[in-house]
Amino acid sequence: MFALLILLFPLLITLAILIRGGERVSRIALVGSIFELILVCNNGFQKFYGDASKLEMNVPWIPGLGINFHIGLDGLSLLLVFLTALLYPFIVRASINPQSPIRNPKSFYALMMLMQFALIGVFMARDAFLFYVFYELALIPIYFMCAFWGGERSIPITLKFFIYTLAGSLFMLIAILYLYFKTPAPHTFDITAFYNLSLTATEQSWLFWGFFLAFAIKIPIWPFHTWQPDTYTVSPVAGTMLLAGIMLKMGIYGLMRFVVPIVPEGIAQWGNFAMILCIIGIIYASLIALRQNDLKRLIAYSSIAHVGLMAAGVLTVNASGLQGAAIQMLNHGINVVAMFFMIDLIEQRYGTRNMNELSGIAAQMKRFSWLFVIVMLGSVGLPLTNGFIGEFLLLNGLYQHNAWYAAAAGLTIIFGAAYMLRLYRNVFLGEKSNFNNESGDVKGWETRILVAFSLLIILIGVYPLPWLELTSNSMQELIQYFSQQATAASL
């Protein structure tokens, strides 16, 4: 029952927005997202550490096809549901700007809350068909949000994103249907049943690519990334935050939930090749970020580098790599949403996000500049910030797999520091720009949001143990399923 409440509450808020309408829909969305966070913290964590059975629900949905409405929360799912619930109040509040009000706010906030329902559904689904439904449902609201509330050429750019991700999902659907028909009659879409199948090396090889292509596009991994920079750039700030902070985590989560435990022989055959793609993406995106003058595009390319490292960590299938990917999903979500929020504040005040047109912000916005430093250091993985523990575990996992891969992927630390420090030097230091800042330094709710992000970055960096313990059992189960399948395939 608690699992169903956590899942359905955003849908209830969506219906409330559609029914209520008016100018107060943003407040309904904000209050609703805060209540969802309370539900996840109170019921989710309390029951997870108490009676975890109350966080699972399994009832027949389409019995004739073996489809169940099966949802639940393990440590990995709870981490990502918490991330979604945590970021949503910040994202909703960041989208509320009286100086530049959103046109047709009723539709905008209804789509936003519908997307939260779909995202939580992806992370809670224990039935593969249900997972696919939520996976595709999440694409619909973000497409309309980015297309109709975005910037110049938002419709063709977002259409490219829609086609890319939809095409990738078809490969996943084929893989899911193949696994469904491999289960004993009466067939089932239960994900755990997929884990117990006996699959040949050839079958696993094809299934690996079916799943990997879908998730690689969503993450995105080079060379399937071409939709991302343009989409992030033209999307409204809330759309960019949702894409970078939460939606791309669906791809990393999919690798963990489907690829690792189901196709170990596929990983044995193609995992190194896939890791090389990830590492190429890390280096390529970092070098492109070094050349960017548009602040939003710079962070977009840096995100490709960060998630490429996460995907590579998952494919190592060792405890360090998987744990690093899990906690780094949380850290990256916090850091990238904070960074896009700060860039939006700069654009609101100065009317530009072009690095060549900005300078001397630190002299005008001292409080903002200090808070920016904290977020920036978290993004580059400075020790005692949240980004450090995730990157350390990921690189350690890669080193255990292949020292050369770790050395190449480790360049992300050097490049990350280079492009972020370049950003800070050009934008915050030096002579004041000719652009007038009539709003002054951050204040009120802007300061509270940035202080909250800064505290999260420091607290997780100083004491990451609770988050590592939360996901440790889930990671061990994935490794166990991986080993069982690999052993069975070798017999």
C-alpha positions as CSV (number, residue, x, y, z in Angstrom):
1,M,0.0,0.0,0.0
2,F,2.8,2.4,0.8
3,A,4.5,1.6,-2.5
4,L,1.3,2.4,-4.3
5,L,0.9,5.7,-2.4
6,I,4.4,6.8,-3.3
7,L,3.8,6.0,-7.0
8,L,0.4,7.5,-7.4
9,F,0.7,10.7,-5.4
10,P,2.3,12.6,-8.2
11,L,-0.5,11.4,-10.5
12,L,-3.1,12.8,-8.0
13,I,-1.3,16.1,-8.1
14,T,-1.4,16.1,-11.9
15,L,-5.2,15.6,-11.7
16,A,-5.5,18.3,-9.1
17,I,-3.7,20.8,-11.4
18,L,-5.8,19.9,-14.4
19,I,-9.0,20.3,-12.3
20,R,-8.0,23.3,-10.3
21,G,-6.3,25.4,-13.1
22,G,-5.8,29.1,-12.5
23,E,-2.7,31.0,-11.5
24,R,-1.9,28.9,-8.4
25,V,-1.0,25.7,-10.2
26,S,2.6,26.3,-9.6
27,R,2.0,26.3,-5.9
28,I,0.0,23.1,-6.1
29,A,2.9,21.5,-8.0
30,L,5.4,22.8,-5.4
31,V,3.4,21.7,-2.4
32,G,2.6,18.4,-4.0
33,S,6.3,17.7,-4.7
34,I,7.2,18.5,-1.1
35,F,4.6,16.1,0.2
36,E,6.0,13.4,-2.2
37,L,9.4,14.0,-0.7
38,I,8.0,13.6,2.8
39,L,6.2,10.4,1.8
40,V,9.4,8.9,0.4
41,C,11.4,9.9,3.5
42,N,8.8,8.9,6.0
43,N,7.2,5.8,4.5
44,G,10.0,4.7,2.1
45,F,13.0,4.8,4.4
46,Q,11.0,3.9,7.5
47,K,9.5,0.8,5.9
48,F,12.7,-0.1,4.1
49,Y,14.6,-0.4,7.4
50,G,11.6,-1.8,9.1
51,D,9.1,-4.0,7.2
52,A,10.3,-3.8,3.6
53,S,7.5,-6.1,2.5
54,K,5.2,-3.1,2.8
55,L,7.1,-1.5,0.0
56,E,6.1,-4.1,-2.5
57,M,2.8,-4.7,-4.4
58,N,2.1,-7.5,-6.8
59,V,-1.4,-7.9,-8.3
60,P,-2.5,-9.3,-11.7
61,W,-2.9,-6.7,-14.3
62,I,-3.4,-8.6,-17.6
63,P,-3.4,-12.2,-16.3
64,G,-3.8,-13.7,-19.8
65,L,-0.5,-12.4,-20.8
66,G,1.3,-12.9,-17.5
67,I,1.5,-9.1,-16.9
68,N,1.4,-8.1,-13.2
69,F,1.2,-4.7,-11.6
70,H,4.3,-5.5,-9.7
71,I,6.1,-2.6,-8.0
72,G,8.6,-2.5,-5.1
73,L,11.6,-0.7,-3.6
74,D,15.0,-2.2,-2.9
75,G,18.0,-0.1,-2.0
76,L,18.8,0.9,-5.5
77,S,15.2,1.8,-6.4
78,L,14.8,3.7,-3.2
79,L,17.9,5.7,-3.8
80,L,16.6,6.8,-7.2
81,V,13.0,7.4,-6.0
82,F,14.5,9.6,-3.3
83,L,16.6,11.5,-5.8
84,T,13.5,12.1,-7.9
85,A,11.5,13.3,-4.9
86,L,14.4,15.4,-3.6
87,L,15.1,17.3,-6.8
88,Y,11.5,17.9,-7.8
89,P,10.7,20.7,-5.3
90,F,13.9,22.5,-6.3
91,I,13.0,22.1,-10.0
92,V,9.4,23.3,-9.6
93,R,10.5,26.3,-7.6
94,A,13.3,27.2,-10.1
95,S,10.7,27.2,-12.8
96,I,8.6,29.9,-11.0
97,N,9.7,33.3,-12.2
98,P,7.3,36.2,-11.9
99,Q,9.5,38.4,-14.2
100,S,9.1,35.7,-16.9
101,P,6.0,33.7,-16.2
102,I,5.4,30.4,-18.0
103,R,2.7,30.6,-20.6
104,N,-0.1,28.1,-20.1
105,P,1.2,27.1,-16.6
106,K,-1.6,24.5,-16.1
107,S,-0.4,22.3,-18.9
108,F,3.3,22.9,-18.0
109,Y,3.0,21.8,-14.4
110,A,0.6,19.0,-15.2
111,L,3.2,17.6,-17.6
112,M,5.9,18.0,-15.0
113,M,4.0,16.1,-12.3
114,L,3.0,13.4,-14.8
115,M,6.7,13.0,-15.6
116,Q,7.4,12.5,-11.9
117,F,4.8,9.7,-11.8
118,A,6.5,8.0,-14.8
119,L,10.0,8.4,-13.4
120,I,9.1,6.9,-10.1
121,G,7.2,4.1,-11.9
122,V,10.4,3.2,-13.9
123,F,12.4,2.9,-10.7
124,M,9.7,0.9,-8.8
125,A,8.6,-1.5,-11.6
126,R,9.4,-5.2,-11.0
127,D,7.5,-6.3,-14.1
128,A,9.4,-5.8,-17.4
129,F,6.2,-4.8,-19.3
130,L,5.3,-2.3,-16.6
131,F,8.9,-1.0,-16.7
132,Y,8.6,-0.5,-20.5
133,V,5.3,1.4,-20.1
134,F,6.7,3.8,-17.6
135,Y,10.0,4.1,-19.6
136,E,8.0,5.3,-22.6
137,L,5.5,7.3,-20.6
138,A,8.4,9.5,-19.2
139,L,9.3,10.5,-22.7
140,I,5.9,12.1,-23.5
141,P,5.7,14.9,-21.0
142,I,9.4,15.9,-21.3
143,Y,9.0,16.0,-25.1
144,F,6.1,18.5,-24.9
145,M,7.8,20.5,-22.1
146,C,11.0,21.0,-24.1
147,A,9.3,21.4,-27.5
148,F,6.6,24.0,-26.6
149,W,8.3,25.8,-23.8
150,G,11.8,25.7,-25.2
151,G,13.9,28.2,-27.1
152,E,14.7,28.7,-30.7
153,R,14.3,25.6,-32.9
154,S,13.1,23.7,-29.9
155,I,10.5,21.6,-31.9
156,P,12.9,20.0,-34.5
157,I,15.7,19.6,-31.9
158,T,13.4,17.9,-29.4
159,L,11.8,15.8,-32.1
160,K,15.3,14.4,-32.8
161,F,15.6,13.5,-29.1
162,F,12.1,11.9,-29.2
163,I,12.9,9.8,-32.3
164,Y,16.3,8.7,-31.0
165,T,15.0,7.5,-27.6
166,L,11.9,6.0,-29.1
167,A,13.9,4.0,-31.6
168,G,16.2,2.8,-28.9
169,S,13.3,1.7,-26.8
170,L,12.1,-0.6,-29.6
171,F,15.3,-2.6,-29.3
172,M,14.6,-3.0,-25.6
173,L,11.0,-4.0,-26.3
174,I,12.2,-6.8,-28.6
175,A,14.7,-8.0,-26.0
176,I,12.0,-8.0,-23.3
177,L,9.6,-9.9,-25.6
178,Y,12.3,-12.5,-26.3
179,L,12.9,-13.0,-22.6
180,Y,9.1,-13.3,-22.0
181,F,8.8,-16.1,-24.5
182,K,11.8,-17.9,-23.0
183,T,10.1,-18.1,-19.6
184,P,8.2,-21.3,-18.9
185,A,4.5,-21.4,-19.8
186,P,2.5,-19.6,-18.7
187,H,4.9,-16.9,-19.7
188,T,5.7,-14.0,-17.4
189,F,7.2,-10.5,-17.6
190,D,8.5,-10.7,-14.0
191,I,12.0,-9.4,-14.0
192,T,13.2,-11.9,-11.4
193,A,12.1,-14.7,-13.7
194,F,14.3,-13.3,-16.4
195,Y,17.3,-13.5,-14.0
196,N,16.7,-17.3,-13.6
197,L,16.6,-18.1,-17.4
198,S,19.2,-20.3,-19.0
199,L,20.4,-18.4,-22.1
200,T,23.1,-19.4,-24.5
201,A,26.1,-17.1,-25.2
202,T,24.7,-16.2,-28.6
203,E,21.3,-15.2,-27.1
204,Q,23.0,-13.1,-24.4
205,S,25.1,-11.4,-27.0
206,W,22.0,-10.3,-29.0
207,L,20.1,-9.4,-25.9
208,F,23.0,-7.3,-24.6
209,W,22.8,-5.1,-27.7
210,G,19.0,-4.9,-27.5
211,F,19.2,-3.5,-24.0
212,F,22.5,-1.6,-24.3
213,L,21.4,0.4,-27.4
214,A,18.2,1.6,-25.6
215,F,20.0,2.6,-22.4
216,A,23.1,4.1,-24.3
217,I,20.8,6.5,-26.1
218,K,19.1,7.5,-22.9
219,I,22.3,8.0,-20.9
220,P,23.7,9.1,-23.5
221,I,27.0,7.2,-24.4
222,W,29.1,8.2,-27.4
223,P,28.3,8.0,-30.3
224,F,24.6,8.0,-29.4
225,H,24.9,11.4,-27.6
226,T,24.2,13.8,-30.5
227,W,20.7,14.6,-29.4
228,Q,21.8,15.7,-25.9
229,P,23.7,19.1,-26.2
230,D,21.1,20.8,-28.4
231,T,18.2,19.4,-26.4
232,Y,19.7,20.6,-23.1
233,T,20.5,24.0,-24.6
234,V,17.1,24.8,-26.0
235,S,15.0,23.3,-23.2
236,P,13.4,25.4,-20.5
237,V,15.4,25.3,-17.3
238,A,13.0,22.8,-15.7
239,G,13.2,20.6,-18.7
240,T,17.0,20.6,-18.7
241,M,17.1,19.9,-15.0
242,L,14.7,16.9,-15.4
243,L,16.7,15.5,-18.3
244,A,20.1,15.9,-16.7
245,G,19.2,15.4,-13.1
246,I,16.8,12.4,-13.3
247,M,15.9,11.1,-16.7
248,L,19.3,10.0,-17.8
249,K,19.6,7.9,-14.6
250,M,16.9,5.7,-16.2
251,G,19.6,4.4,-18.6
252,I,22.2,3.7,-15.9
253,Y,19.5,2.1,-13.8
254,G,18.5,-0.1,-16.8
255,L,22.0,-1.3,-17.2
256,M,22.0,-2.4,-13.6
257,R,18.6,-3.9,-13.5
258,F,18.6,-5.7,-16.9
259,V,22.1,-6.0,-18.4
260,V,24.2,-7.0,-15.4
261,P,22.0,-9.8,-14.0
262,I,20.6,-11.2,-17.3
263,V,23.4,-11.2,-19.9
264,P,26.8,-11.8,-18.2
265,E,28.0,-13.6,-21.3
266,G,27.0,-10.6,-23.3
267,I,29.1,-8.4,-21.1
268,A,32.0,-10.9,-21.3
269,Q,31.8,-10.6,-25.1
270,W,31.0,-6.9,-25.6
271,G,31.6,-5.2,-22.2
272,N,35.1,-4.1,-23.0
273,F,33.9,-2.6,-26.4
274,A,31.1,-0.8,-24.6
275,M,33.5,0.5,-21.9
276,I,35.7,1.8,-24.7
277,L,32.8,3.7,-26.1
278,C,32.1,5.1,-22.6
279,I,35.8,6.2,-22.2
280,I,35.9,7.8,-25.7
281,G,32.7,9.7,-24.7
282,I,34.4,10.9,-21.5
283,I,37.5,12.3,-23.3
284,Y,35.6,13.6,-26.3
285,A,32.9,15.4,-24.2
286,S,35.5,16.8,-21.9
287,L,37.6,18.2,-24.7
288,I,34.4,19.7,-26.3
289,A,33.4,21.3,-23.0
290,L,36.9,23.0,-22.8
291,R,36.0,24.8,-26.0
292,Q,32.4,25.9,-25.1
293,N,31.5,29.5,-24.5
294,D,27.8,28.8,-23.9
295,L,27.5,27.9,-20.2
296,K,24.6,25.6,-20.7
297,R,26.3,23.6,-23.5
298,L,29.4,23.4,-21.4
299,I,27.5,21.7,-18.6
300,A,25.7,19.5,-21.1
301,Y,29.0,18.2,-22.4
302,S,30.4,17.8,-18.9
303,S,27.3,15.7,-18.1
304,I,28.1,13.3,-21.0
305,A,31.6,12.8,-19.4
306,H,30.2,12.1,-16.0
307,V,27.6,9.6,-17.1
308,G,30.0,7.9,-19.3
309,L,32.1,7.2,-16.3
310,M,29.1,5.8,-14.4
311,A,28.2,3.5,-17.3
312,A,31.7,2.2,-17.5
313,G,31.6,1.5,-13.8
314,V,28.5,-0.5,-14.1
315,L,30.0,-2.7,-16.9
316,T,33.0,-3.6,-14.6
317,V,30.4,-5.6,-12.6
318,N,32.5,-5.4,-9.4
319,A,31.4,-4.1,-6.1
320,S,33.4,-0.8,-6.3
321,G,32.2,0.0,-9.8
322,L,28.5,-0.7,-9.1
323,Q,28.5,1.1,-5.8
324,G,30.3,4.1,-7.3
325,A,27.7,4.2,-10.1
326,A,24.9,4.1,-7.6
327,I,26.1,6.9,-5.3
328,Q,27.3,8.9,-8.3
329,M,23.8,8.9,-9.7
330,L,22.6,10.7,-6.6
331,N,25.6,13.1,-6.6
332,H,25.4,13.9,-10.2
333,G,21.7,14.6,-10.0
334,I,22.3,17.1,-7.2
335,N,25.3,18.8,-8.8
336,V,24.0,19.1,-12.3
337,V,20.6,20.5,-11.2
338,A,22.4,23.0,-9.0
339,M,24.7,24.0,-11.8
340,F,21.9,24.5,-14.3
341,F,19.9,26.5,-11.7
342,M,23.0,28.8,-11.2
343,I,23.4,29.3,-15.0
344,D,19.7,30.2,-15.2
345,L,20.2,32.8,-12.5
346,I,23.1,34.3,-14.4
347,E,21.1,34.4,-17.6
348,Q,18.2,36.1,-15.8
349,R,20.4,38.8,-14.4
350,Y,22.7,39.5,-17.3
351,G,20.6,38.5,-20.2
352,T,23.3,36.1,-21.6
353,R,25.0,32.9,-20.8
354,N,27.9,33.5,-23.3
355,M,31.2,33.2,-21.4
356,N,32.8,35.8,-23.6
357,E,30.2,38.5,-22.6
358,L,30.5,37.8,-18.9
359,S,33.1,38.8,-16.4
360,G,33.5,40.1,-12.9
361,I,30.4,38.6,-11.4
362,A,32.1,37.9,-8.1
363,A,32.4,41.6,-7.4
364,Q,28.7,42.1,-7.9
365,M,27.4,38.8,-6.5
366,K,29.7,37.7,-3.7
367,R,27.3,35.3,-2.0
368,F,26.4,33.7,-5.3
369,S,30.1,33.3,-6.2
370,W,30.9,31.4,-3.0
371,L,28.0,29.1,-3.4
372,F,29.0,28.5,-7.0
373,V,32.5,27.5,-5.8
374,I,30.9,24.8,-3.6
375,V,28.8,23.3,-6.4
376,M,31.7,23.5,-8.8
377,L,34.0,21.7,-6.4
378,G,31.4,19.0,-6.0
379,S,31.2,18.6,-9.8
380,V,35.0,18.2,-10.2
381,G,35.1,15.7,-7.3
382,L,37.2,17.5,-4.7
383,P,37.7,15.4,-1.6
384,L,35.1,16.1,1.1
385,T,32.5,16.9,-1.5
386,N,29.9,14.4,-2.8
387,G,31.5,14.0,-6.2
388,F,34.8,12.6,-4.8
389,I,33.5,9.4,-3.3
390,G,31.6,8.4,-6.4
391,E,34.5,9.1,-8.8
392,F,36.9,7.3,-6.5
393,L,34.8,4.2,-6.4
394,L,34.2,4.2,-10.1
395,L,37.9,4.7,-11.0
396,N,38.8,2.0,-8.4
397,G,36.3,-0.4,-10.0
398,L,37.7,0.4,-13.5
399,Y,41.3,-0.1,-12.1
400,Q,40.3,-3.6,-10.8
401,H,39.0,-4.4,-14.3
402,N,41.7,-2.8,-16.4
403,A,44.3,-0.3,-15.3
404,W,44.6,1.3,-18.7
405,Y,40.8,1.9,-18.8
406,A,41.1,3.5,-15.4
407,A,44.0,5.8,-16.5
408,A,42.1,6.9,-19.6
409,A,38.8,7.5,-17.7
410,G,40.7,9.3,-15.0
411,L,41.4,12.1,-17.4
412,T,37.8,13.3,-16.6
413,I,39.2,14.6,-13.3
414,I,41.9,16.7,-15.0
415,F,39.6,17.9,-17.8
416,G,36.7,18.6,-15.4
417,A,38.9,20.8,-13.3
418,A,40.2,22.6,-16.4
419,Y,36.8,23.5,-17.9
420,M,35.2,24.4,-14.6
421,L,38.1,26.6,-13.5
422,R,38.1,28.2,-16.9
423,L,34.4,28.9,-16.5
424,Y,35.0,30.5,-13.1
425,R,37.9,32.5,-14.2
426,N,36.2,34.0,-17.2
427,V,32.8,34.6,-15.7
428,F,33.4,35.5,-12.1
429,L,36.9,37.1,-12.1
430,G,38.3,40.1,-14.0
431,E,36.7,43.4,-15.0
432,K,33.0,43.9,-14.6
433,S,31.1,43.2,-17.8
434,N,29.0,45.8,-19.6
435,F,25.8,44.0,-18.8
436,N,23.8,45.5,-16.0
437,N,22.6,43.4,-13.1
438,E,19.6,45.2,-11.6
439,S,18.6,42.2,-9.4
440,G,21.8,42.2,-7.4
441,D,23.1,39.2,-5.4
442,V,21.0,36.1,-4.8
443,K,18.5,36.5,-2.0
444,G,15.5,34.9,-0.4
445,W,14.4,31.6,-2.0
446,E,17.3,31.6,-4.4
447,T,19.8,31.6,-1.5
448,R,17.9,29.0,0.4
449,I,17.9,26.6,-2.6
450,L,21.7,27.1,-3.2
451,V,22.5,26.7,0.5
452,A,20.4,23.5,0.5
453,F,22.4,22.2,-2.5
454,S,25.7,23.2,-1.0
455,L,24.9,21.4,2.3
456,L,23.9,18.3,0.5
457,I,27.2,18.4,-1.5
458,I,29.2,18.7,1.7
459,L,27.2,16.4,3.9
460,I,27.3,13.5,1.4
461,G,31.0,14.2,0.8
462,V,31.9,14.1,4.4
463,Y,29.6,11.2,5.4
464,P,28.6,9.0,2.4
465,L,28.2,5.8,4.4
466,P,24.4,5.8,4.7
467,W,24.0,6.0,1.0
468,L,26.6,3.2,0.4
469,E,24.9,1.0,3.0
470,L,21.5,1.7,1.4
471,T,22.5,0.2,-2.0
472,S,25.1,-2.4,-0.8
473,N,22.7,-5.3,-0.6
474,S,21.2,-4.5,-4.1
475,M,24.7,-4.4,-5.6
476,Q,25.6,-7.7,-4.0
477,E,22.4,-9.3,-5.4
478,L,23.3,-8.0,-8.9
479,I,26.8,-9.5,-8.6
480,Q,25.3,-12.8,-7.3
481,Y,22.9,-13.0,-10.3
482,F,25.7,-12.1,-12.6
483,S,27.9,-14.9,-11.2
484,Q,25.1,-17.5,-11.3
485,Q,24.2,-16.8,-14.9
486,A,27.9,-16.8,-16.0
487,T,28.4,-20.1,-14.2
488,A,25.3,-21.6,-15.8
489,A,26.3,-20.4,-19.3
490,S,29.7,-22.0,-19.0
491,L,28.3,-25.4,-18.1
